[in-house]
Structures are given as C-alpha cells and as structure tokens.
Amino acid sequence: MQSKIKKIFQLTSMVFTVIVLMQLLLGNELNRTILYEYLACSILAAMLKHIFFRGIIFEFSIWRQLLYLFIVWLFVITGNFLFHWGMSMASIFASPVMVIMIYLVLRLFNYQLEKMEVKKMNELLKKKRDSR
C-alpha cells in the first residue's frame, strides 16, 4: 500500500511539473489558486492511472490508453467549469493535444528512469554473482 501511495505521488509530481512548465512556456498566468487546481487534476490523473494500469503501461492495449487519455481530457473540461479557468471552445478542443503531449513526455521520462533502474539492478546482480 505504501509503495502504491509513493508511486501515485511520484506520478502526481511529474504531471504537475510538466503542466506548470507547459503553462509557463505558453505564457499563461499562474497564481496560487490555479496551482492548487492543477495539483488536484494531477492527483486525479495519477490515481486514475493506477486504477486503469496495474503494471507496466506498455502491456495494455492502445484502446485502454486512449480511454485513459479521454477521461483525463474530461478532467480538464470539468476543471474548466468547476474552477472557472475561462477556456475558449477552441482551447477546450485543442486540450487533447496538450494531454497527449504531456502523456508522451511522461512516458518518455518514465522509460528513461526505468532504463536506469534496470541498469543499476543488473550491476548489483553482477556484483553479487562475482562475489560468490
């Protein structure tokens, strides 16, 4: 249970960081309230990922991943109405592109982290084998 919570918080922090960086690059104004709202959306997206995918995300069908992205997009639309972000209709329909970009950046980042972790594990196994 503790490792699941840790993974959810790790994913939340990565999603939140990428969202904030993208907003800053787009020149959008950020204040404390908006940051809290983005954090809430990040937590929901991370929790949803752990509900949908209980293993390595690459093992699941593309349809399941697209359904996940669609639900995250619905979170964005819901956030727009709940938090009064003031998104235009054009930005609402352009936001799936942003969701997909964030998803791809995070997948690439996670892939690199997992690759480094596997390399370290292999080195530890090799040391253990050599010490026998």
N, CA, C and O atoms as CSV, one atom per row, in Angstrom:
chain,resi,resn,atom,element,x,y,z
A,1,MET,N,N,0.820,-1.191,0.000
A,1,MET,CA,C,0.000,0.000,0.000
A,1,MET,C,C,0.867,1.259,0.000
A,1,MET,O,O,0.589,2.219,-0.719
A,2,GLN,N,N,1.912,1.238,0.811
A,2,GLN,CA,C,2.782,2.397,0.914
A,2,GLN,C,C,3.505,2.659,-0.403
A,2,GLN,O,O,3.720,3.813,-0.774
A,3,SER,N,N,3.886,1.585,-1.117
A,3,SER,CA,C,4.572,1.781,-2.395
A,3,SER,C,C,3.613,2.340,-3.447
A,3,SER,O,O,4.025,3.119,-4.306
A,4,LYS,N,N,2.332,1.948,-3.385
A,4,LYS,CA,C,1.342,2.499,-4.319
A,4,LYS,C,C,1.160,3.990,-4.085
A,4,LYS,O,O,1.089,4.770,-5.035
A,5,ILE,N,N,1.086,4.380,-2.830
A,5,ILE,CA,C,0.930,5.804,-2.499
A,5,ILE,C,C,2.163,6.575,-2.973
A,5,ILE,O,O,2.049,7.679,-3.504
A,6,LYS,N,N,3.326,5.987,-2.777
A,6,LYS,CA,C,4.564,6.630,-3.213
A,6,LYS,C,C,4.563,6.816,-4.732
A,6,LYS,O,O,4.935,7.879,-5.228
A,7,LYS,N,N,4.144,5.781,-5.470
A,7,LYS,CA,C,4.100,5.876,-6.925
A,7,LYS,C,C,3.075,6.899,-7.398
A,7,LYS,O,O,3.307,7.610,-8.376
A,8,ILE,N,N,1.944,6.972,-6.705
A,8,ILE,CA,C,0.927,7.967,-7.069
A,8,ILE,C,C,1.478,9.373,-6.868
A,8,ILE,O,O,1.283,10.241,-7.719
A,9,PHE,N,N,2.168,9.608,-5.747
A,9,PHE,CA,C,2.740,10.932,-5.504
A,9,PHE,C,C,3.871,11.256,-6.485
A,9,PHE,O,O,4.027,12.409,-6.888
A,10,GLN,N,N,4.658,10.252,-6.870
A,10,GLN,CA,C,5.705,10.486,-7.858
A,10,GLN,C,C,5.098,10.900,-9.195
A,10,GLN,O,O,5.547,11.861,-9.821
A,11,LEU,N,N,4.078,10.168,-9.624
A,11,LEU,CA,C,3.427,10.499,-10.886
A,11,LEU,C,C,2.731,11.853,-10.798
A,11,LEU,O,O,2.759,12.631,-11.752
A,12,THR,N,N,2.109,12.134,-9.656
A,12,THR,CA,C,1.456,13.428,-9.464
A,12,THR,C,C,2.455,14.556,-9.613
A,12,THR,O,O,2.183,15.551,-10.284
A,13,SER,N,N,3.613,14.402,-8.989
A,13,SER,CA,C,4.611,15.478,-9.068
A,13,SER,C,C,5.128,15.646,-10.491
A,13,SER,O,O,5.375,16.771,-10.925
A,14,MET,N,N,5.297,14.550,-11.222
A,14,MET,CA,C,5.757,14.663,-12.602
A,14,MET,C,C,4.700,15.333,-13.475
A,14,MET,O,O,5.023,16.224,-14.261
A,15,VAL,N,N,3.439,14.914,-13.344
A,15,VAL,CA,C,2.355,15.509,-14.133
A,15,VAL,C,C,2.231,16.991,-13.803
A,15,VAL,O,O,2.141,17.824,-14.705
A,16,PHE,N,N,2.228,17.318,-12.530
A,16,PHE,CA,C,2.097,18.706,-12.096
A,16,PHE,C,C,3.241,19.564,-12.644
A,16,PHE,O,O,3.014,20.670,-13.135
A,17,THR,N,N,4.451,19.055,-12.557
A,17,THR,CA,C,5.610,19.797,-13.049
A,17,THR,C,C,5.504,20.055,-14.547
A,17,THR,O,O,5.766,21.167,-15.005
A,18,VAL,N,N,5.125,19.040,-15.306
A,18,VAL,CA,C,5.009,19.209,-16.757
A,18,VAL,C,C,3.889,20.188,-17.092
A,18,VAL,O,O,4.050,21.015,-17.989
A,19,ILE,N,N,2.759,20.114,-16.392
A,19,ILE,CA,C,1.657,21.048,-16.642
A,19,ILE,C,C,2.100,22.479,-16.379
A,19,ILE,O,O,1.859,23.370,-17.193
A,20,VAL,N,N,2.744,22.697,-15.249
A,20,VAL,CA,C,3.182,24.053,-14.900
A,20,VAL,C,C,4.214,24.555,-15.903
A,20,VAL,O,O,4.136,25.704,-16.336
A,21,LEU,N,N,5.177,23.720,-16.280
A,21,LEU,CA,C,6.175,24.134,-17.266
A,21,LEU,C,C,5.527,24.489,-18.596
A,21,LEU,O,O,5.895,25.484,-19.220
A,22,MET,N,N,4.562,23.678,-19.035
A,22,MET,CA,C,3.889,23.970,-20.295
A,22,MET,C,C,3.098,25.275,-20.202
A,22,MET,O,O,3.078,26.051,-21.157
A,23,GLN,N,N,2.452,25.524,-19.074
A,23,GLN,CA,C,1.708,26.766,-18.900
A,23,GLN,C,C,2.649,27.971,-18.912
A,23,GLN,O,O,2.327,29.014,-19.481
A,24,LEU,N,N,3.809,27.816,-18.283
A,24,LEU,CA,C,4.793,28.908,-18.283
A,24,LEU,C,C,5.340,29.162,-19.686
A,24,LEU,O,O,5.527,30.310,-20.088
A,25,LEU,N,N,5.594,28.086,-20.424
A,25,LEU,CA,C,6.087,28.241,-21.793
A,25,LEU,C,C,5.045,28.891,-22.702
A,25,LEU,O,O,5.387,29.623,-23.631
A,26,LEU,N,N,3.766,28.613,-22.424
A,26,LEU,CA,C,2.690,29.217,-23.217
A,26,LEU,C,C,2.402,30.653,-22.785
A,26,LEU,O,O,1.620,31.353,-23.429
A,27,GLY,N,N,3.029,31.090,-21.701
A,27,GLY,CA,C,2.853,32.465,-21.242
A,27,GLY,C,C,1.589,32.700,-20.436
A,27,GLY,O,O,1.153,33.841,-20.284
A,28,ASN,N,N,0.997,31.634,-19.920
A,28,ASN,CA,C,-0.216,31.775,-19.118
A,28,ASN,C,C,0.124,32.226,-17.706
A,28,ASN,O,O,1.173,31.883,-17.161
A,29,GLU,N,N,-0.772,32.990,-17.132
A,29,GLU,CA,C,-0.572,33.492,-15.775
A,29,GLU,C,C,-0.913,32.393,-14.768
A,29,GLU,O,O,-1.935,31.716,-14.884
A,30,LEU,N,N,-0.047,32.237,-13.794
A,30,LEU,CA,C,-0.274,31.244,-12.746
A,30,LEU,C,C,-0.333,31.946,-11.404
A,30,LEU,O,O,0.503,32.794,-11.094
A,31,ASN,N,N,-1.331,31.583,-10.613
A,31,ASN,CA,C,-1.384,32.073,-9.237
A,31,ASN,C,C,-1.592,30.874,-8.322
A,31,ASN,O,O,-1.707,29.738,-8.782
A,32,ARG,N,N,-1.636,31.140,-7.038
A,32,ARG,CA,C,-1.728,30.050,-6.067
A,32,ARG,C,C,-2.981,29.208,-6.283
A,32,ARG,O,O,-2.917,27.982,-6.195
A,33,THR,N,N,-4.097,29.830,-6.557
A,33,THR,CA,C,-5.349,29.104,-6.753
A,33,THR,C,C,-5.261,28.185,-7.962
A,33,THR,O,O,-5.661,27.023,-7.895
A,34,ILE,N,N,-4.741,28.703,-9.061
A,34,ILE,CA,C,-4.614,27.893,-10.272
A,34,ILE,C,C,-3.661,26.724,-10.029
A,34,ILE,O,O,-3.909,25.617,-10.507
A,35,LEU,N,N,-2.579,26.957,-9.297
A,35,LEU,CA,C,-1.640,25.871,-8.999
A,35,LEU,C,C,-2.307,24.772,-8.176
A,35,LEU,O,O,-2.068,23.588,-8.415
A,36,TYR,N,N,-3.141,25.155,-7.210
A,36,TYR,CA,C,-3.879,24.152,-6.427
A,36,TYR,C,C,-4.823,23.354,-7.327
A,36,TYR,O,O,-4.964,22.140,-7.176
A,37,GLU,N,N,-5.456,24.044,-8.251
A,37,GLU,CA,C,-6.378,23.366,-9.164
A,37,GLU,C,C,-5.635,22.395,-10.072
A,37,GLU,O,O,-6.101,21.280,-10.306
A,38,TYR,N,N,-4.472,22.817,-10.589
A,38,TYR,CA,C,-3.657,21.917,-11.407
A,38,TYR,C,C,-3.172,20.721,-10.588
A,38,TYR,O,O,-3.094,19.601,-11.093
A,39,LEU,N,N,-2.850,20.972,-9.330
A,39,LEU,CA,C,-2.417,19.882,-8.454
A,39,LEU,C,C,-3.545,18.880,-8.242
A,39,LEU,O,O,-3.308,17.672,-8.253
A,40,ALA,N,N,-4.763,19.367,-8.051
A,40,ALA,CA,C,-5.924,18.472,-7.888
A,40,ALA,C,C,-6.121,17.624,-9.140
A,40,ALA,O,O,-6.367,16.422,-9.041
A,41,CYS,N,N,-6.016,18.236,-10.308
A,41,CYS,CA,C,-6.153,17.479,-11.558
A,41,CYS,C,C,-5.019,16.464,-11.706
A,41,CYS,O,O,-5.237,15.358,-12.200
A,42,SER,N,N,-3.825,16.832,-11.285
A,42,SER,CA,C,-2.681,15.914,-11.371
A,42,SER,C,C,-2.880,14.701,-10.467
A,42,SER,O,O,-2.584,13.572,-10.858
A,43,ILE,N,N,-3.376,14.938,-9.270
A,43,ILE,CA,C,-3.637,13.829,-8.342
A,43,ILE,C,C,-4.694,12.895,-8.912
A,43,ILE,O,O,-4.542,11.675,-8.856
A,44,LEU,N,N,-5.768,13.462,-9.462
A,44,LEU,CA,C,-6.821,12.628,-10.057
A,44,LEU,C,C,-6.281,11.813,-11.227
A,44,LEU,O,O,-6.605,10.633,-11.355
A,45,ALA,N,N,-5.468,12.422,-12.077
A,45,ALA,CA,C,-4.901,11.700,-13.217
A,45,ALA,C,C,-3.973,10.577,-12.754
A,45,ALA,O,O,-3.981,9.488,-13.330
A,46,ALA,N,N,-3.180,10.836,-11.724
A,46,ALA,CA,C,-2.262,9.807,-11.210
A,46,ALA,C,C,-3.034,8.657,-10.571
A,46,ALA,O,O,-2.689,7.491,-10.762
A,47,MET,N,N,-4.066,8.984,-9.821
A,47,MET,CA,C,-4.876,7.929,-9.199
A,47,MET,C,C,-5.594,7.107,-10.271
A,47,MET,O,O,-5.697,5.885,-10.158
A,48,LEU,N,N,-6.078,7.772,-11.290
A,48,LEU,CA,C,-6.760,7.084,-12.380
A,48,LEU,C,C,-5.798,6.149,-13.118
A,48,LEU,O,O,-6.185,5.058,-13.535
A,49,LYS,N,N,-4.545,6.583,-13.277
A,49,LYS,CA,C,-3.552,5.734,-13.931
A,49,LYS,C,C,-3.355,4.441,-13.155
A,49,LYS,O,O,-3.228,3.371,-13.750
A,50,HIS,N,N,-3.328,4.533,-11.830
A,50,HIS,CA,C,-3.128,3.331,-11.012
A,50,HIS,C,C,-4.380,2.466,-10.957
A,50,HIS,O,O,-4.285,1.274,-10.665
A,51,ILE,N,N,-5.532,3.027,-11.228
A,51,ILE,CA,C,-6.748,2.228,-11.321
A,51,ILE,C,C,-6.784,1.494,-12.658
A,51,ILE,O,O,-7.107,0.307,-12.711
A,52,PHE,N,N,-6.449,2.205,-13.740
A,52,PHE,CA,C,-6.503,1.644,-15.088
A,52,PHE,C,C,-5.376,0.669,-15.368
A,52,PHE,O,O,-5.591,-0.366,-15.998
A,53,PHE,N,N,-4.184,0.987,-14.909
A,53,PHE,CA,C,-2.993,0.224,-15.270
A,53,PHE,C,C,-2.293,-0.250,-14.006
A,53,PHE,O,O,-1.677,0.547,-13.297
A,54,ARG,N,N,-2.384,-1.529,-13.725
A,54,ARG,CA,C,-1.767,-2.084,-12.522
A,54,ARG,C,C,-0.430,-2.745,-12.830
A,54,ARG,O,O,-0.021,-3.676,-12.135
A,55,GLY,N,N,0.224,-2.290,-13.824
A,55,GLY,CA,C,1.530,-2.838,-14.182
A,55,GLY,C,C,2.214,-1.872,-15.107
A,55,GLY,O,O,2.041,-0.657,-15.009
A,56,ILE,N,N,2.988,-2.425,-16.001
A,56,ILE,CA,C,3.686,-1.587,-16.967
A,56,ILE,C,C,2.678,-1.156,-18.020
A,56,ILE,O,O,1.975,-1.982,-18.601
A,57,ILE,N,N,2.618,0.131,-18.254
A,57,ILE,CA,C,1.591,0.689,-19.128
A,57,ILE,C,C,1.729,0.203,-20.566
A,57,ILE,O,O,0.741,0.180,-21.299
A,58,PHE,N,N,2.936,-0.188,-20.988
A,58,PHE,CA,C,3.151,-0.657,-22.348
A,58,PHE,C,C,2.451,-1.992,-22.608
A,58,PHE,O,O,2.221,-2.348,-23.764
A,59,GLU,N,N,2.112,-2.726,-21.563
A,59,GLU,CA,C,1.497,-4.042,-21.725
A,59,GLU,C,C,0.008,-3.953,-22.059
A,59,GLU,O,O,-0.601,-4.961,-22.416
A,60,PHE,N,N,-0.575,-2.783,-21.952
A,60,PHE,CA,C,-2.005,-2.643,-22.135
A,60,PHE,C,C,-2.333,-2.173,-23.550
A,60,PHE,O,O,-1.501,-1.575,-24.230
A,61,SER,N,N,-3.566,-2.458,-23.977
A,61,SER,CA,C,-3.980,-2.130,-25.338
A,61,SER,C,C,-4.011,-0.628,-25.563
A,61,SER,O,O,-4.144,0.162,-24.628
A,62,ILE,N,N,-3.885,-0.262,-26.820
A,62,ILE,CA,C,-3.915,1.148,-27.193
A,62,ILE,C,C,-5.286,1.742,-26.867
A,62,ILE,O,O,-5.382,2.925,-26.538
A,63,TRP,N,N,-6.352,0.932,-26.956
A,63,TRP,CA,C,-7.705,1.433,-26.676
A,63,TRP,C,C,-7.858,1.797,-25.214
A,63,TRP,O,O,-8.531,2.771,-24.876
A,64,ARG,N,N,-7.240,1.024,-24.359
A,64,ARG,CA,C,-7.299,1.325,-22.931
A,64,ARG,C,C,-6.527,2.618,-22.621
A,64,ARG,O,O,-6.956,3.426,-21.798
A,65,GLN,N,N,-5.409,2.794,-23.281
A,65,GLN,CA,C,-4.636,4.010,-23.099
A,65,GLN,C,C,-5.383,5.223,-23.649
A,65,GLN,O,O,-5.361,6.293,-23.041
A,66,LEU,N,N,-6.045,5.062,-24.798
A,66,LEU,CA,C,-6.837,6.158,-25.358
A,66,LEU,C,C,-8.029,6.485,-24.466
A,66,LEU,O,O,-8.385,7.654,-24.324
A,67,LEU,N,N,-8.647,5.482,-23.869
A,67,LEU,CA,C,-9.744,5.721,-22.937
A,67,LEU,C,C,-9.241,6.509,-21.730
A,67,LEU,O,O,-9.914,7.423,-21.254
A,68,TYR,N,N,-8.066,6.154,-21.241
A,68,TYR,CA,C,-7.462,6.889,-20.129
A,68,TYR,C,C,-7.242,8.355,-20.507
A,68,TYR,O,O,-7.577,9.253,-19.734
A,69,LEU,N,N,-6.684,8.596,-21.688
A,69,LEU,CA,C,-6.447,9.970,-22.138
A,69,LEU,C,C,-7.755,10.733,-22.311
A,69,LEU,O,O,-7.820,11.928,-22.021
A,70,PHE,N,N,-8.796,10.052,-22.781
A,70,PHE,CA,C,-10.103,10.689,-22.924
A,70,PHE,C,C,-10.658,11.099,-21.556
A,70,PHE,O,O,-11.208,12.190,-21.410
A,71,ILE,N,N,-10.514,10.234,-20.568
A,71,ILE,CA,C,-11.000,10.560,-19.220
A,71,ILE,C,C,-10.202,11.720,-18.631
A,71,ILE,O,O,-10.770,12.586,-17.966
A,72,VAL,N,N,-8.886,11.747,-18.868
A,72,VAL,CA,C,-8.075,12.873,-18.396
A,72,VAL,C,C,-8.539,14.156,-19.082
A,72,VAL,O,O,-8.602,15.207,-18.443
A,73,TRP,N,N,-8.864,14.086,-20.367
A,73,TRP,CA,C,-9.386,15.254,-21.076
A,73,TRP,C,C,-10.704,15.702,-20.456
A,73,TRP,O,O,-10.956,16.901,-20.338
A,74,LEU,N,N,-11.549,14.746,-20.057
A,74,LEU,CA,C,-12.789,15.098,-19.367
A,74,LEU,C,C,-12.503,15.796,-18.037
A,74,LEU,O,O,-13.249,16.686,-17.629
A,75,PHE,N,N,-11.412,15.390,-17.354
A,75,PHE,CA,C,-10.989,16.100,-16.135
A,75,PHE,C,C,-10.665,17.559,-16.448
A,75,PHE,O,O,-11.011,18.458,-15.682
A,76,VAL,N,N,-9.999,17.785,-17.576
A,76,VAL,CA,C,-9.651,19.148,-17.969
A,76,VAL,C,C,-10.918,19.969,-18.216
A,76,VAL,O,O,-11.026,21.110,-17.765
A,77,ILE,N,N,-11.865,19.383,-18.928
A,77,ILE,CA,C,-13.122,20.090,-19.205
A,77,ILE,C,C,-13.876,20.356,-17.910
A,77,ILE,O,O,-14.401,21.450,-17.706
A,78,THR,N,N,-13.930,19.349,-17.031
A,78,THR,CA,C,-14.598,19.526,-15.743
A,78,THR,C,C,-13.892,20.598,-14.916
A,78,THR,O,O,-14.544,21.429,-14.285
A,79,GLY,N,N,-12.558,20.579,-14.919
A,79,GLY,CA,C,-11.787,21.604,-14.216
A,79,GLY,C,C,-12.076,22.984,-14.753
A,79,GLY,O,O,-12.135,23.949,-13.991
A,80,ASN,N,N,-12.256,23.092,-16.057
A,80,ASN,CA,C,-12.569,24.378,-16.665
A,80,ASN,C,C,-13.872,24.943,-16.103
A,80,ASN,O,O,-13.961,26.134,-15.806
A,81,PHE,N,N,-14.867,24.095,-15.961
A,81,PHE,CA,C,-16.162,24.578,-15.461
A,81,PHE,C,C,-16.188,24.732,-13.948
A,81,PHE,O,O,-16.784,25.676,-13.429
A,82,LEU,N,N,-15.543,23.809,-13.236
A,82,LEU,CA,C,-15.527,23.895,-11.772
A,82,LEU,C,C,-14.681,25.049,-11.262
A,82,LEU,O,O,-15.066,25.755,-10.330
A,83,PHE,N,N,-13.526,25.229,-11.884
A,83,PHE,CA,C,-12.567,26.212,-11.389
A,83,PHE,C,C,-12.594,27.527,-12.163
A,83,PHE,O,O,-11.827,28.440,-11.858
A,84,HIS,N,N,-13.465,27.631,-13.151
A,84,HIS,CA,C,-13.628,28.860,-13.939
A,84,HIS,C,C,-12.315,29.295,-14.581
A,84,HIS,O,O,-11.883,30.437,-14.429
A,85,TRP,N,N,-11.679,28.354,-15.311
A,85,TRP,CA,C,-10.424,28.670,-15.980
A,85,TRP,C,C,-10.630,29.597,-17.166
A,85,TRP,O,O,-9.696,30.276,-17.592
A,86,GLY,N,N,-11.833,29.631,-17.695
A,86,GLY,CA,C,-12.129,30.535,-18.807
A,86,GLY,C,C,-11.554,30.066,-20.136
A,86,GLY,O,O,-11.136,30.881,-20.958
A,87,MET,N,N,-11.535,28.766,-20.344
A,87,MET,CA,C,-11.023,28.239,-21.614
A,87,MET,C,C,-12.048,28.499,-22.709
A,87,MET,O,O,-13.250,28.347,-22.493
A,88,SER,N,N,-11.570,28.887,-23.876
A,88,SER,CA,C,-12.462,29.061,-25.019
A,88,SER,C,C,-12.796,27.682,-25.589
A,88,SER,O,O,-12.176,26.682,-25.226
A,89,MET,N,N,-13.768,27.646,-26.472
A,89,MET,CA,C,-14.121,26.363,-27.107
A,89,MET,C,C,-12.940,25.826,-27.919
A,89,MET,O,O,-12.711,24.618,-27.975
A,90,ALA,N,N,-12.199,26.734,-28.542
A,90,ALA,CA,C,-11.023,26.299,-29.310
A,90,ALA,C,C,-9.980,25.666,-28.402
A,90,ALA,O,O,-9.382,24.651,-28.762
A,91,SER,N,N,-9.752,26.255,-27.222
A,91,SER,CA,C,-8.746,25.687,-26.322
A,91,SER,C,C,-9.245,24.392,-25.681
A,91,SER,O,O,-8.445,23.510,-25.368
A,92,ILE,N,N,-10.547,24.272,-25.486
A,92,ILE,CA,C,-11.095,23.004,-24.964
A,92,ILE,C,C,-10.848,21.887,-25.964
A,92,ILE,O,O,-10.465,20.780,-25.585
A,93,PHE,N,N,-11.069,22.179,-27.249
A,93,PHE,CA,C,-10.866,21.136,-28.258
A,93,PHE,C,C,-9.399,20.974,-28.650
A,93,PHE,O,O,-9.035,19.983,-29.284
A,94,ALA,N,N,-8.559,21.932,-28.280
A,94,ALA,CA,C,-7.122,21.792,-28.503
A,94,ALA,C,C,-6.443,21.111,-27.316
A,94,ALA,O,O,-5.321,20.622,-27.444
A,95,SER,N,N,-7.107,21.076,-26.173
A,95,SER,CA,C,-6.504,20.492,-24.978
A,95,SER,C,C,-6.190,19.000,-25.097
A,95,SER,O,O,-5.268,18.543,-24.421
A,96,PRO,N,N,-6.901,18.209,-25.916
A,96,PRO,CA,C,-6.450,16.810,-26.063
A,96,PRO,C,C,-5.029,16.708,-26.611
A,96,PRO,O,O,-4.300,15.775,-26.275
A,97,VAL,N,N,-4.634,17.659,-27.449
A,97,VAL,CA,C,-3.262,17.658,-27.952
A,97,VAL,C,C,-2.295,17.872,-26.789
A,97,VAL,O,O,-1.251,17.225,-26.707
A,98,MET,N,N,-2.658,18.791,-25.894
A,98,MET,CA,C,-1.826,19.056,-24.719
A,98,MET,C,C,-1.782,17.826,-23.809
A,98,MET,O,O,-0.723,17.477,-23.288
A,99,VAL,N,N,-2.915,17.176,-23.620
A,99,VAL,CA,C,-2.969,15.966,-22.786
A,99,VAL,C,C,-2.079,14.884,-23.382
A,99,VAL,O,O,-1.343,14.219,-22.653
A,100,ILE,N,N,-2.135,14.701,-24.684
A,100,ILE,CA,C,-1.319,13.680,-25.348
A,100,ILE,C,C,0.161,14.045,-25.255
A,100,ILE,O,O,1.000,13.171,-25.038
A,101,MET,N,N,0.490,15.332,-25.416
A,101,MET,CA,C,1.887,15.746,-25.296
A,101,MET,C,C,2.425,15.485,-23.892
A,101,MET,O,O,3.541,14.990,-23.736
A,102,ILE,N,N,1.644,15.814,-22.882
A,102,ILE,CA,C,2.058,15.565,-21.501
A,102,ILE,C,C,2.235,14.066,-21.274
A,102,ILE,O,O,3.202,13.639,-20.644
A,103,TYR,N,N,1.309,13.278,-21.785
A,103,TYR,CA,C,1.365,11.827,-21.663
A,103,TYR,C,C,2.638,11.272,-22.304
A,103,TYR,O,O,3.314,10.429,-21.715
A,104,LEU,N,N,2.963,11.744,-23.503
A,104,LEU,CA,C,4.155,11.245,-24.197
A,104,LEU,C,C,5.435,11.674,-23.492
A,104,LEU,O,O,6.377,10.888,-23.389
A,105,VAL,N,N,5.481,12.907,-23.009
A,105,VAL,CA,C,6.662,13.371,-22.270
A,105,VAL,C,C,6.866,12.524,-21.019
A,105,VAL,O,O,7.987,12.112,-20.721
A,106,LEU,N,N,5.791,12.266,-20.293
A,106,LEU,CA,C,5.898,11.476,-19.066
A,106,LEU,C,C,6.277,10.028,-19.360
A,106,LEU,O,O,7.045,9.422,-18.613
A,107,ARG,N,N,5.746,9.479,-20.436
A,107,ARG,CA,C,6.125,8.104,-20.795
A,107,ARG,C,C,7.597,8.023,-21.162
A,107,ARG,O,O,8.284,7.079,-20.773
A,108,LEU,N,N,8.085,9.006,-21.909
A,108,LEU,CA,C,9.496,9.025,-22.264
A,108,LEU,C,C,10.364,9.179,-21.025
A,108,LEU,O,O,11.378,8.496,-20.888
A,109,PHE,N,N,9.977,10.065,-20.132
A,109,PHE,CA,C,10.723,10.277,-18.899
A,109,PHE,C,C,10.724,9.011,-18.039
A,109,PHE,O,O,11.768,8.614,-17.521
A,110,ASN,N,N,9.551,8.374,-17.885
A,110,ASN,CA,C,9.467,7.133,-17.117
A,110,ASN,C,C,10.304,6.026,-17.744
A,110,ASN,O,O,10.941,5.244,-17.038
A,111,TYR,N,N,10.299,5.964,-19.069
A,111,TYR,CA,C,11.103,4.955,-19.756
A,111,TYR,C,C,12.580,5.136,-19.424
A,111,TYR,O,O,13.281,4.163,-19.145
A,112,GLN,N,N,13.050,6.374,-19.452
A,112,GLN,CA,C,14.453,6.638,-19.144
A,112,GLN,C,C,14.777,6.274,-17.691
A,112,GLN,O,O,15.833,5.707,-17.411
A,113,LEU,N,N,13.868,6.602,-16.771
A,113,LEU,CA,C,14.084,6.253,-15.364
A,113,LEU,C,C,14.122,4.743,-15.159
A,113,LEU,O,O,14.979,4.232,-14.438
A,114,GLU,N,N,13.190,4.028,-15.796
A,114,GLU,CA,C,13.160,2.576,-15.663
A,114,GLU,C,C,14.399,1.943,-16.276
A,114,GLU,O,O,14.915,0.951,-15.761
A,115,LYS,N,N,14.873,2.513,-17.371
A,115,LYS,CA,C,16.078,2.006,-18.015
A,115,LYS,C,C,17.283,2.145,-17.084
A,115,LYS,O,O,18.097,1.227,-16.980
A,116,MET,N,N,17.398,3.289,-16.408
A,116,MET,CA,C,18.491,3.491,-15.459
A,116,MET,C,C,18.358,2.543,-14.267
A,116,MET,O,O,19.355,2.013,-13.778
A,117,GLU,N,N,17.137,2.332,-13.806
A,117,GLU,CA,C,16.909,1.445,-12.671
A,117,GLU,C,C,17.285,0.009,-13.019
A,117,GLU,O,O,17.900,-0.685,-12.209
A,118,VAL,N,N,16.924,-0.436,-14.204
A,118,VAL,CA,C,17.262,-1.790,-14.643
A,118,VAL,C,C,18.779,-1.938,-14.760
A,118,VAL,O,O,19.330,-2.981,-14.408
A,119,LYS,N,N,19.446,-0.910,-15.248
A,119,LYS,CA,C,20.905,-0.954,-15.362
A,119,LYS,C,C,21.547,-1.112,-13.985
A,119,LYS,O,O,22.473,-1.907,-13.820
A,120,LYS,N,N,21.058,-0.357,-12.992
A,120,LYS,CA,C,21.584,-0.471,-11.631
A,120,LYS,C,C,21.326,-1.852,-11.056
A,120,LYS,O,O,22.197,-2.431,-10.406
A,121,MET,N,N,20.138,-2.380,-11.291
A,121,MET,CA,C,19.806,-3.716,-10.787
A,121,MET,C,C,20.716,-4.766,-11.411
A,121,MET,O,O,21.176,-5.680,-10.727
A,122,ASN,N,N,20.974,-4.635,-12.706
A,122,ASN,CA,C,21.864,-5.586,-13.376
A,122,ASN,C,C,23.278,-5.503,-12.823
A,122,ASN,O,O,23.946,-6.525,-12.666
A,123,GLU,N,N,23.739,-4.291,-12.525
A,123,GLU,CA,C,25.078,-4.135,-11.938
A,123,GLU,C,C,25.143,-4.779,-10.563
A,123,GLU,O,O,26.129,-5.439,-10.233
A,124,LEU,N,N,24.098,-4.594,-9.754
A,124,LEU,CA,C,24.062,-5.228,-8.431
A,124,LEU,C,C,24.060,-6.744,-8.533
A,124,LEU,O,O,24.752,-7.425,-7.776
A,125,LEU,N,N,23.279,-7.274,-9.471
A,125,LEU,CA,C,23.261,-8.729,-9.672
A,125,LEU,C,C,24.624,-9.243,-10.122
A,125,LEU,O,O,25.072,-10.303,-9.686
A,126,LYS,N,N,25.272,-8.492,-10.987
A,126,LYS,CA,C,26.591,-8.906,-11.467
A,126,LYS,C,C,27.599,-8.915,-10.312
A,126,LYS,O,O,28.396,-9.844,-10.191
A,127,LYS,N,N,27.562,-7.879,-9.463
A,127,LYS,CA,C,28.452,-7.835,-8.305
A,127,LYS,C,C,28.192,-9.013,-7.370
A,127,LYS,O,O,29.119,-9.635,-6.850
A,128,LYS,N,N,26.914,-9.299,-7.171
A,128,LYS,CA,C,26.546,-10.411,-6.289
A,128,LYS,C,C,27.039,-11.745,-6.856
A,128,LYS,O,O,27.525,-12.597,-6.111
A,129,ARG,N,N,26.914,-11.926,-8.172
A,129,ARG,CA,C,27.367,-13.136,-8.815
A,129,ARG,C,C,28.879,-13.253,-8.747
A,129,ARG,O,O,29.415,-14.336,-8.513
A,130,ASP,N,N,29.559,-12.145,-8.949
A,130,ASP,CA,C,31.024,-12.157,-8.934
A,130,ASP,C,C,31.591,-12.389,-7.543
A,130,ASP,O,O,32.692,-12.923,-7.408
A,131,SER,N,N,30.856,-11.996,-6.505
A,131,SER,CA,C,31.346,-12.183,-5.141
A,131,SER,C,C,31.228,-13.615,-4.668
A,131,SER,O,O,31.808,-13.962,-3.639
A,132,ARG,N,N,30.518,-14.440,-5.362
A,132,ARG,CA,C,30.375,-15.858,-4.961
A,132,ARG,C,C,31.557,-16.621,-5.348
A,132,ARG,O,O,31.623,-17.825,-5.098
